[in-house]
Amino acid sequence: MFSKLKFDFFTKLYLQQFFYSFIPLLAFDALFYADSGMSPSAVGIIVIVAIVTNIVFEIPSGVLADKYSRKSVIIVSNLCSIALWIIWFFIKDFIVFIFGAVLTGLAISLRSGTYDAFIYDELKALQMEQNYLEPSPG
């Protein structure tokens, strides 16, 4: 039987993943940048900064997740995402977009392995770790 605790965990998990994956704003990125006066090369630089930041912080973010609460690291990741959109809403400038790209890369690296580890830890606490499936590469 599915206990209320297990139901609450899975409900929160599915809702969080739905809202994390449901990003209709991404479909409007090109329009957003164009409306902000960014050239295609500027957009490319912004994307490269986000990718490099993600790569640089991937390992340190895993250390943070192991040292501190995984839940806290995921919350910081979400706060980085929220902060960048708030900043971008009010200030549309190349340097600010670069700063937002750094926040994007940081948010992605903080969430990547931490989220999977958090799910496994919670399943283990519910004595359901046998239901954990390793994320597929790619």
Salt bridges, closest charged atoms under 4 A:
ASP8 OD2 - LYS4 NZ 3.46
ASP66 OD1 - ARG70 NH1 3.03
ASP121 OD2 - ARG70 NE 2.44
